[in-house]
Amino acid sequence: MKKWIAVMLCILSLSLTACNTVKGVGQDIQAGGEKLEQAAS
């Protein structure tokens, strides 16, 4: 039972980290697109 809880906590922490990373990449891409749009106009 304790092993199962430890595995679930590891999976949860990895998934939360991945979500934050993907969100950060999305924000970086959006900011880069806005800068490119401003430079083109």
N, CA, C and O atoms as a GROMACS GRO file, in nm:
protein
  164
    1MET      N    1   0.083  -0.120   0.000
    1MET     CA    2   0.000   0.000   0.000
    1MET      C    3   0.087   0.126   0.000
    1MET      O    4   0.060   0.220  -0.075
    2LYS      N    5   0.192   0.129   0.084
    2LYS     CA    6   0.278   0.246   0.090
    2LYS      C    7   0.352   0.265  -0.041
    2LYS      O    8   0.375   0.378  -0.085
    3LYS      N    9   0.390   0.154  -0.104
    3LYS     CA   10   0.461   0.162  -0.232
    3LYS      C   11   0.370   0.223  -0.339
    3LYS      O   12   0.415   0.304  -0.420
    4TRP      N   13   0.244   0.184  -0.338
    4TRP     CA   14   0.147   0.234  -0.436
    4TRP      C   15   0.128   0.384  -0.418
    4TRP      O   16   0.123   0.459  -0.516
    5ILE      N   17   0.119   0.429  -0.292
    5ILE     CA   18   0.103   0.573  -0.264
    5ILE      C   19   0.226   0.650  -0.311
    5ILE      O   20   0.214   0.758  -0.368
    6ALA      N   21   0.344   0.594  -0.288
    6ALA     CA   22   0.468   0.660  -0.331
    6ALA      C   23   0.473   0.672  -0.483
    6ALA      O   24   0.513   0.776  -0.536
    7VAL      N   25   0.433   0.566  -0.552
    7VAL     CA   26   0.431   0.569  -0.699
    7VAL      C   27   0.332   0.674  -0.749
    7VAL      O   28   0.363   0.748  -0.842
    8MET      N   29   0.215   0.680  -0.688
    8MET     CA   30   0.115   0.778  -0.731
    8MET      C   31   0.162   0.921  -0.705
    8MET      O   32   0.136   1.010  -0.786
    9LEU      N   33   0.230   0.943  -0.594
    9LEU     CA   34   0.282   1.077  -0.567
    9LEU      C   35   0.389   1.117  -0.668
    9LEU      O   36   0.395   1.232  -0.710
   10CYS      N   37   0.473   1.022  -0.706
   10CYS     CA   38   0.576   1.050  -0.808
   10CYS      C   39   0.512   1.085  -0.942
   10CYS      O   40   0.553   1.180  -1.008
   11ILE      N   41   0.412   1.008  -0.980
   11ILE     CA   42   0.344   1.035  -1.107
   11ILE      C   43   0.275   1.171  -1.103
   11ILE      O   44   0.281   1.247  -1.200
   12LEU      N   45   0.212   1.202  -0.991
   12LEU     CA   46   0.145   1.330  -0.978
   12LEU      C   47   0.243   1.446  -0.987
   12LEU      O   48   0.218   1.544  -1.056
   13SER      N   49   0.355   1.434  -0.918
   13SER     CA   50   0.452   1.544  -0.920
   13SER      C   51   0.513   1.561  -1.059
   13SER      O   52   0.535   1.673  -1.103
   14LEU      N   53   0.540   1.450  -1.128
   14LEU     CA   54   0.593   1.460  -1.264
   14LEU      C   55   0.492   1.523  -1.360
   14LEU      O   56   0.530   1.603  -1.446
   15SER      N   57   0.366   1.488  -1.346
   15SER     CA   58   0.265   1.543  -1.436
   15SER      C   59   0.246   1.692  -1.411
   15SER      O   60   0.227   1.769  -1.505
   16LEU      N   61   0.252   1.734  -1.285
   16LEU     CA   62   0.240   1.877  -1.255
   16LEU      C   63   0.359   1.955  -1.309
   16LEU      O   64   0.342   2.066  -1.360
   17THR      N   65   0.476   1.899  -1.298
   17THR     CA   66   0.596   1.963  -1.352
   17THR      C   67   0.587   1.975  -1.503
   17THR      O   68   0.622   2.078  -1.561
   18ALA      N   69   0.540   1.870  -1.566
   18ALA     CA   70   0.526   1.872  -1.712
   18ALA      C   71   0.426   1.978  -1.756
   18ALA      O   72   0.448   2.047  -1.855
   19CYS      N   73   0.316   1.992  -1.683
   19CYS     CA   74   0.216   2.093  -1.717
   19CYS      C   75   0.276   2.233  -1.707
   19CYS      O   76   0.253   2.317  -1.794
   20ASN      N   77   0.350   2.258  -1.602
   20ASN     CA   78   0.412   2.389  -1.586
   20ASN      C   79   0.513   2.416  -1.696
   20ASN      O   80   0.522   2.528  -1.746
   21THR      N   81   0.588   2.315  -1.735
   21THR     CA   82   0.688   2.331  -1.840
   21THR      C   83   0.621   2.361  -1.974
   21THR      O   84   0.663   2.452  -2.045
   22VAL      N   85   0.517   2.287  -2.007
   22VAL     CA   86   0.445   2.308  -2.132
   22VAL      C   87   0.381   2.446  -2.133
   22VAL      O   88   0.382   2.515  -2.236
   23LYS      N   89   0.326   2.487  -2.020
   23LYS     CA   90   0.265   2.620  -2.011
   23LYS      C   91   0.370   2.728  -2.034
   23LYS      O   92   0.344   2.826  -2.104
   24GLY      N   93   0.488   2.711  -1.977
   24GLY     CA   94   0.595   2.808  -1.993
   24GLY      C   95   0.643   2.817  -2.138
   24GLY      O   96   0.668   2.926  -2.189
   25VAL      N   97   0.654   2.701  -2.203
   25VAL     CA   98   0.694   2.700  -2.344
   25VAL      C   99   0.589   2.770  -2.428
   25VAL      O  100   0.624   2.847  -2.518
   26GLY      N  101   0.463   2.746  -2.399
   26GLY     CA  102   0.354   2.813  -2.473
   26GLY      C  103   0.360   2.964  -2.457
   26GLY      O  104   0.338   3.038  -2.553
   27GLN      N  105   0.390   3.009  -2.337
   27GLN     CA  106   0.400   3.153  -2.314
   27GLN      C  107   0.520   3.211  -2.388
   27GLN      O  108   0.511   3.322  -2.442
   28ASP      N  109   0.631   3.140  -2.391
   28ASP     CA  110   0.750   3.186  -2.463
   28ASP      C  111   0.722   3.197  -2.612
   28ASP      O  112   0.761   3.295  -2.676
   29ILE      N  113   0.656   3.096  -2.667
   29ILE     CA  114   0.623   3.098  -2.810
   29ILE      C  115   0.528   3.213  -2.842
   29ILE      O  116   0.544   3.280  -2.943
   30GLN      N  117   0.431   3.235  -2.754
   30GLN     CA  118   0.337   3.345  -2.775
   30GLN      C  119   0.408   3.480  -2.772
   30GLN      O  120   0.382   3.566  -2.855
   31ALA      N  121   0.499   3.498  -2.676
   31ALA     CA  122   0.573   3.623  -2.666
   31ALA      C  123   0.661   3.643  -2.790
   31ALA      O  124   0.671   3.754  -2.842
   32GLY      N  125   0.724   3.536  -2.837
   32GLY     CA  126   0.806   3.544  -2.957
   32GLY      C  127   0.723   3.580  -3.080
   32GLY      O  128   0.766   3.659  -3.164
   33GLY      N  129   0.605   3.524  -3.089
   33GLY     CA  130   0.515   3.556  -3.201
   33GLY      C  131   0.472   3.702  -3.198
   33GLY      O  132   0.462   3.766  -3.302
   34GLU      N  133   0.446   3.753  -3.079
   34GLU     CA  134   0.406   3.894  -3.067
   34GLU      C  135   0.521   3.986  -3.108
   34GLU      O  136   0.498   4.087  -3.175
   35LYS      N  137   0.642   3.954  -3.069
   35LYS     CA  138   0.758   4.035  -3.107
   35LYS      C  139   0.778   4.032  -3.258
   35LYS      O  140   0.809   4.134  -3.320
   36LEU      N  141   0.761   3.915  -3.318
   36LEU     CA  142   0.775   3.902  -3.462
   36LEU      C  143   0.668   3.982  -3.535
   36LEU      O  144   0.695   4.047  -3.636
   37GLU      N  145   0.547   3.978  -3.481
   37GLU     CA  146   0.436   4.053  -3.541
   37GLU      C  147   0.463   4.203  -3.534
   37GLU      O  148   0.435   4.276  -3.629
   38GLN      N  149   0.516   4.248  -3.421
   38GLN     CA  150   0.547   4.392  -3.405
   38GLN      C  151   0.660   4.432  -3.501
   38GLN      O  152   0.656   4.542  -3.557
   39ALA      N  153   0.757   4.347  -3.519
   39ALA     CA  154   0.868   4.379  -3.607
   39ALA      C  155   0.824   4.384  -3.753
   39ALA      O  156   0.879   4.461  -3.832
   40ALA      N  157   0.726   4.302  -3.788
   40ALA     CA  158   0.679   4.298  -3.927
   40ALA      C  159   0.592   4.416  -3.962
   40ALA      O  160   0.580   4.451  -4.080
   41SER      N  161   0.531   4.480  -3.864
   41SER     CA  162   0.440   4.591  -3.895
   41SER      C  163   0.505   4.726  -3.882
   41SER      O  164   0.440   4.828  -3.905
   0.00000   0.00000   0.00000
